[in-house]
């Protein structure tokens, strides 16, 4: 019997590998954006087409049976070859088509995305890109898991299980008015910041892990006077209402270009890692793969500035 391989077969093979690698339907369905029932039907349909089952259900989840262990390595090789072939097609077409949806915090989109998009568009002018801004990290995570966005630009947290392409690492600094007495110091203590009229970032879910570190330094005895998820409010409150803030260095540098403020090092170094997250690097579209390649190149240029 000759088995023809078409696009639907490739999709079924990808689903099979995902379920086997994940060990079950629930997480695989969440990763791929399908229902459990849809994945189950796809695997059953594939097994019917080839004439024998490939997986079995155990207490530990879904695993390969004897036949599956025999053919799955070949399926993996088939998918690799298919990827190479599609990439060759894409190179011949000059990346003339494709769509990409990127989710990002507003400040990161404002500070980082213009140069990245400009450089990527010069190489691949036919790729359509949509940037979706969102203040909620939880929402960005959910969209990424559900496949609503292809890639997300945000600060990496310890609990993240996404595949990660780092872009930059930066410290938090003290943002202060030029007329503030703290401007006389080269290094400012976190405790001193809480002694002044302090405004901090706080998302819909509460303080992020970096902000919590600053709260811990004061042993929870002091609170910020204001909390906001708006960089614009921080800029104006520090510049014109004698407030101080603790913000990432890149945000402070940009703010100092436009407002009468200064920034100083803090006595305790807390850093954030900014990067692009995807569900799984080995299972992305060709358009996204090209974008991630460009991000890695752009990172080297950014670090070299």
N, C-alpha and C positions, 0 to 999 in steps of 0.2 A: 504493500500500500504506500503510495506517495503522499506525503503531507505537505501541502502548500502553506507557505508562511506569508500572511498578510498583516496589515496594520493592527487588526483586532487581535491576532495571535500575539503580536508583540506586546500589546497592552495586557493581555491575559498572563503572559510570561512575567511581566513586570509585577503584576498583582501577586502572582504565585510567590515570587522571590520576596516580596515585601511581607507577605503573611508568614512565610517560613522564617525569615530573619527576625520578625517581631514575635513570632511564636503564637499568634492568635489573630482573630478578626477585628476585635474592638479597636486596638491601637492602630492597626493597619488602616482601618476604615477612617479613623480620625486623621491620620497622616495623608491619605490619598483623597479625602473628600468624598468617599463613597459611603453607602450604608453597609452594615454587616451582611445583610441579605444580598446586596448586589455583588459583593466580593465572593460570597459563598456560591452564588449562581455562576459567576465567571469561572471559578475554579472547577465547578462541577461540569460546566460546558466544555472546558478544555480537556478534562479527563475523559469525557464521553467521546470527544473527537479523536483522541489518540488511542482510546480503547482500553485504558487501565488507569486505576487511581495512582496518585503521586504522593498523597499525604494521608496521615491518620491522626485522629484526635486522642490525646492522652491527658492525664491529670496535669501535666506540665504545659499543656497547650497543643498547638498543631505542629507536628513534626513530619519530616519526610519518611515515607516507607522505603522498602528495599529498592523498588523501582524508581522512586523519586531520587534517592541518593545516587542512582546510576545516571539519570538523565539531567538532573539540575545543573551539574557542572557544565554540561554542553549548552544548556539554556543560557547560563551566564556568559559563556563565550559568544553565543549567538547575539545576545544583546550588546555586547561590546563591539562586535563587528558591525551591527546595525547602527550603533552610535557613530562609529568611524565613517560609515557610508553616508549617513545623514550630514555629518560635518563636512564631508567632501562636497556633497551637493550644495551645502550652504556656502562654502568657500567659492565654488564656481559661480553661484548666484551673487556673490559679493555681499552677503548678509542684507539683501534688498528687502527683506520682509521680516516680520516678527513683532511681538508685543511684549511689554514688560511693565509690571505694576509694582511700585516700590512704596513701602510704608515707612514713615519716619516721624520722630518728634519734630515739631515746628522749628526749634532752634537749630537742630542738626541739619534739617533740610535747608534752612537759610544759610548756614555757615559752610557746609561741606558740599551739598549737592550741585550748586551751579557749576563749579569747575569740573566735577566728575561728569555731569551730563554734557557739558560743552565738549570735553575731550572725547567722550564715547560717541557723540553724534558726529564728530568730524571723521571718525573711522567707519561708523555704521549709520549713515544718515537716514536709512529707510526704516529703522526700528522705532516703533511708536512707544513712548514711555509716559506713564502716568504716575505722578508722585502724590500719595495720599498722606496728609498730615494728621496726626492723632496725638493728643496729650496723654492718653492712657496706655501705659506699657502692657497691661493685661489685654487690652483690645488689640494691640498690635500682635501680641503673641497668639491670640485666638485667630485673628485673620490669617496669620502665617500657617498655623496648624491646619486651618480649613482650606487653605489654598486660595483665599480671596486675594491675597497679595503674594507675589513670587519671592520677594526678599524684603527684609526689614533692616533699617538702620537705627540702632539704638545702643544703649550702654549695656554691656554684658553683666548679668547677675549670676551669682554662684549656682542658682538652681537651674539655669538654662541647660537644655539638652540638645539645642539646635547645633547644626554644623556651623562653624564660625570662621569668618574671614576678617581678621583684625585689621583696622585701618589706622588708628592712632591711640595713644595713651597720654593722658594729661592730668595734672594735679588740679585740685580745687584751690582757689586763692581768695583773699579778702578784697571785696570791692567796696571802696569808701569814697565819700565826697572829697574834693580837693582841699576844702577848708577844714576837714576833720582833724582833730588832734592826733589820731592814729596815723595820719600821713607822715608824721615825723619819724616813724619807725620803719626799719627795713623788713622786720619780721613781726607779725602780730599773732598773739596767742588766741586760740579758739575761745577761751574763757573771756577775754576782753571783748570779743565780738558780741557775746551774749550780754555784756554789760551795757552795750549801746542799743539803739533802736534798730533791731535786726529784722530783716525780711528774708525768708527762705522759700525755696521751691517745695511745693507739695502737690502731688498729683491727686487724682480722684481716689486712688487706692491708699493715699497717705504718703508719708515720707519714704523715699527710696532708701536703699541700703546705705548709700554714701552719706545721705543726710542723717541717717540713724547713727552713723559713726560719730558725727559731730555732737549729736545729742548725748551719746554715751560718754564723751569726754567730760561733759559737765555733770556726769552722774545723774542726769535727769532732773537736776535741781532748777534748771533755767529753761525757759521756753522763748521761742521767737515771738516778737510783737506782731508780725504779719506773716501770712503764708499765701503763696500764689503759684499758679502754674503758667504765669505770663511773664516772659522776659521783658516785655515792654513796661510792665508795671514796676519791675525791679529796677530797670534803668532810670525811670523817672523818679521813683521814690528815693533812690540813692543820690541822684543828681540834684534834686530840688526839694527834698523833704528831710534831709539830714539823716537818712537811714544808712545802714551798712548791710552787706550781704556776703554770703559765701557761695561762689559760683565757679564753674569750670574755667580754666585759663583762656581757652579760645573765645568763650563768651565775654570774659572780662576784657580781652584785647580788643574785640570788636566794639564793645560798649565805650571804651576809652577813646575811640576814634571820633565818636559823635556826641559824647556828653562830658560835662566837666567832672570827671571822676578819675580815680587812680586805683591801682590794685597792688597788693603786697603779698608776699609769701606768708603762709601760715606756719606756726611752730610745729604742727602735726601734719605730716604729709598723707593726704588721702587722694587716691587717683581713681579715675574711671577709664575703662577700656571701651572705645567706640569701634564698632565694626558692623559688618553685614551678616545677618543670620538667614540661613535657609534650612528647610526641614532635613534634607539629605543631599549633600553635594553630588553623590553619585547618581542621583535620580532627578536631574533638573533639565529644563528645556535647553536647546542649543543657544537660544537667545540669552537666557540667563547665564549659561556657561561662559559665553563671550563677555558678558557684562562683568562677571566675577574675575575673569582674566584681566580685564581692564582695571578693575578696582585694585588688584594686586600691583599692577604697574604704577597706577596713580599713587598708591601708598608710598612707593619708593620715591616718587617725585615730591610728595608732600613732606616726607621725613627729611628730604634733602634741602628743603627751603630754609 
